């Protein structure tokens, strides 16, 4: 019975909406690429990235360990996560530390990595990165004949699988979810108001009201 319950919980935590995964990847600024080094160990590096046309693009120096790893073995992992709220143990039990938990969103990609050689695709990727990280503009878009294309490497990760997970209280009954949101609001962390919004609640004159059940 515990195994069945666990499987049901895992299913509830899965992000089933590709659009929601895309939205999350477009919002987050740091992802982590994992490649395998010459000794068989995983190397994990935080990177800026853009998710364009359902692939991950990153820019890099033309030389380095991750480039060498990819040239030898282009099977990689890529992960992005956001911690929404730490839930202290006393939310659930007055003394049992094991009851501490975290609300989060994460996306894990398994895929193959390539160094982009085509100038038009490089241009697309680099302009996509600029648009994401500097949306206010104030720069000249990169053109296909710009010298910068020869000075940077662009890594492309083509996903073989994309899996998203989120935990925002969707596994709880509506009343229990509201109680949790109230505790988060009362604790008043720097992320509390944004977290309860993501959970689907709105602060009103009458207290917390659920405006969206937020099932992804």
C-alpha positions as CSV (number, residue, x, y, z in Angstrom):
1,X,0.0,0.0,0.0
2,X,2.9,2.4,0.8
3,X,4.4,1.7,-2.6
4,X,1.2,2.5,-4.4
5,X,0.7,5.7,-2.3
6,X,4.3,6.7,-3.2
7,X,3.7,6.2,-6.9
8,X,0.5,8.2,-6.8
9,X,2.4,11.0,-5.0
10,X,5.2,11.0,-7.7
11,X,2.5,11.3,-10.4
12,X,1.0,14.3,-8.7
13,X,4.4,16.0,-8.5
14,X,5.0,15.6,-12.3
15,X,4.7,18.6,-14.5
16,X,2.6,17.3,-17.4
17,X,2.3,20.6,-19.3
18,X,5.1,21.2,-21.8
19,X,4.1,24.9,-21.9
20,X,4.6,25.2,-18.2
21,X,8.0,23.6,-18.5
22,X,8.9,26.0,-21.3
23,X,7.7,28.9,-19.2
24,X,9.8,27.8,-16.3
25,X,12.9,27.4,-18.4
26,X,12.4,30.9,-19.9
27,X,12.1,32.4,-16.5
28,X,15.1,30.8,-14.8
29,X,18.6,32.2,-15.3
30,X,20.9,29.4,-14.2
31,X,21.0,25.8,-15.3
32,X,23.5,23.1,-14.7
33,X,25.1,20.9,-17.4
34,X,26.5,17.6,-16.4
35,X,29.1,15.9,-18.7
36,X,31.4,12.9,-18.1
37,X,35.2,13.7,-17.7
38,X,38.1,11.5,-18.9
39,X,38.1,9.6,-15.6
40,X,34.4,8.8,-15.8
41,X,33.3,11.3,-13.2
42,X,30.4,13.7,-13.8
43,X,31.3,17.3,-14.1
44,X,28.5,19.7,-13.3
45,X,28.8,23.4,-14.2
46,X,26.3,26.2,-13.7
47,X,25.5,28.0,-17.0
48,X,23.4,30.8,-18.5
49,X,21.1,29.3,-21.1
50,X,18.2,29.9,-23.5
51,X,15.5,27.4,-24.4
52,X,14.7,28.0,-28.1
53,X,12.9,25.7,-30.5
54,X,12.8,23.0,-27.8
55,X,16.6,22.8,-27.4
56,X,19.0,24.3,-24.8
57,X,21.6,26.8,-26.0
58,X,24.6,28.0,-23.9
59,X,27.6,30.1,-24.8
60,X,31.1,29.2,-23.7
61,X,34.8,29.7,-24.2
62,X,36.0,27.7,-27.2
63,X,38.2,25.6,-25.0
64,X,37.8,24.0,-21.6
65,X,37.0,20.7,-19.8
66,X,33.3,20.6,-20.5
67,X,34.0,21.2,-24.3
68,X,36.5,18.3,-24.2
69,X,34.0,16.1,-22.3
70,X,31.3,16.8,-24.9
71,X,33.6,16.0,-27.8
72,X,34.5,12.6,-26.3
73,X,31.0,11.7,-25.0
74,X,28.1,13.9,-26.0
75,X,25.5,12.3,-23.6
76,X,24.7,15.0,-21.0
77,X,22.3,16.0,-18.4
78,X,20.9,19.5,-17.8
79,X,19.0,20.6,-14.7
80,X,17.2,23.8,-13.6
81,X,15.5,24.2,-10.2
82,X,13.9,26.9,-8.1
83,X,13.5,26.6,-4.3
84,X,10.2,28.2,-3.5
85,X,9.9,27.9,0.2
86,X,11.6,25.9,3.0
87,X,8.9,24.4,5.3
88,X,10.3,24.2,8.9
89,X,9.6,21.0,10.8
90,X,7.3,22.7,13.3
91,X,4.8,23.3,10.6
92,X,3.9,19.6,10.9
93,X,5.3,18.6,14.3
94,X,6.5,20.5,17.4
95,X,9.8,18.6,17.8
96,X,10.3,16.1,14.9
97,X,13.0,17.6,12.6
98,X,12.4,14.9,10.0
99,X,9.1,16.7,9.1
100,X,11.0,19.6,7.4
101,X,10.3,19.9,3.7
102,X,10.7,22.2,0.7
103,X,8.3,23.5,-2.0
104,X,10.1,23.6,-5.4
105,X,10.0,23.5,-9.2
106,X,12.6,21.5,-11.2
107,X,13.2,20.3,-14.7
108,X,15.7,17.6,-15.6
109,X,16.8,17.0,-19.2
110,X,18.7,14.0,-20.6
111,X,20.1,14.6,-24.1
112,X,23.0,14.9,-26.6
113,X,25.2,18.0,-26.8
114,X,26.8,19.5,-29.9
115,X,29.0,22.4,-30.7
116,X,27.1,24.6,-33.1
117,X,29.1,25.3,-36.2
118,X,26.5,27.0,-38.4
119,X,26.8,30.8,-38.2
120,X,23.1,31.4,-38.6
121,X,22.3,29.0,-35.7
122,X,25.0,30.6,-33.6
123,X,23.5,34.0,-34.3
124,X,20.0,32.7,-33.3
125,X,21.4,31.3,-30.0
126,X,23.4,34.3,-29.0
127,X,20.7,36.8,-29.8
128,X,18.3,34.5,-27.9
129,X,20.5,34.7,-24.9
130,X,20.8,38.5,-25.1
131,X,17.0,38.8,-25.4
132,X,16.5,36.6,-22.3
133,X,19.1,38.3,-20.0
134,X,18.9,41.8,-21.3
135,X,15.2,42.3,-22.3
136,X,15.5,46.1,-21.9
137,X,17.6,46.2,-25.1
138,X,20.4,48.8,-25.4
139,X,22.6,46.5,-27.6
140,X,23.1,45.8,-31.3
141,X,21.9,42.3,-32.3
142,X,24.6,40.0,-33.4
143,X,24.8,39.4,-37.2
144,X,26.0,36.4,-39.1
145,X,29.2,38.0,-40.2
146,X,30.2,39.4,-36.8
147,X,33.7,38.4,-35.6
148,X,32.3,37.4,-32.2
149,X,30.9,34.2,-33.7
150,X,34.5,33.0,-34.1
151,X,35.4,33.9,-30.5
152,X,32.8,32.0,-28.6
153,X,31.5,28.4,-28.6
154,X,27.8,27.7,-28.6
155,X,26.7,24.4,-27.0
156,X,23.4,22.9,-28.1
157,X,21.6,20.3,-26.0
158,X,19.0,18.3,-27.9
159,X,16.7,16.7,-25.3
160,X,15.9,13.0,-25.4
161,X,13.7,13.4,-22.4
162,X,12.4,16.3,-20.4
163,X,10.9,15.7,-16.9
164,X,9.5,18.4,-14.7
165,X,8.5,18.2,-11.0
166,X,6.8,20.6,-8.7
167,X,5.7,20.6,-5.2
168,X,3.4,23.5,-4.2
169,X,0.9,21.7,-2.0
170,X,-1.1,20.2,-4.8
171,X,-0.9,16.8,-3.1
172,X,-2.9,18.2,-0.1
173,X,-6.6,18.6,0.4
174,X,-7.8,22.2,-0.3
175,X,-8.2,23.0,3.4
176,X,-4.8,21.6,4.3
177,X,-3.3,23.5,1.4
178,X,-4.8,26.7,2.7
179,X,-3.5,26.0,6.2
180,X,0.0,25.5,4.8
181,X,-0.2,28.8,2.8
182,X,-1.3,30.6,6.0
183,X,1.7,29.2,7.9
184,X,4.0,30.3,5.1
185,X,2.5,33.8,5.1
186,X,2.8,34.1,8.9
187,X,6.4,33.0,8.9
188,X,7.0,35.9,6.5
189,X,10.1,34.8,4.7
190,X,11.4,37.0,1.8
191,X,9.7,34.7,-0.7
192,X,6.5,34.0,1.2
193,X,4.1,36.2,-0.8
194,X,5.4,35.0,-4.1
195,X,5.1,31.4,-2.9
196,X,1.5,31.6,-1.9
197,X,0.7,33.3,-5.2
198,X,2.4,30.3,-7.0
199,X,0.3,28.0,-4.8
200,X,-2.8,29.7,-6.2
201,X,-3.8,32.0,-3.3
202,X,-4.6,35.6,-3.1
203,X,-4.4,37.9,-0.1
204,X,-7.8,39.6,0.4
205,X,-9.6,41.5,3.1
206,X,-11.1,38.3,4.3
207,X,-7.7,36.5,4.4
208,X,-6.4,33.9,2.0
209,X,-8.5,32.8,-0.9
210,X,-7.7,30.2,-3.5
211,X,-8.1,31.6,-7.0
212,X,-6.4,28.8,-8.9
213,X,-5.8,25.2,-7.9
214,X,-2.5,25.3,-9.9
215,X,-2.4,21.8,-11.4
216,X,0.3,21.7,-14.1
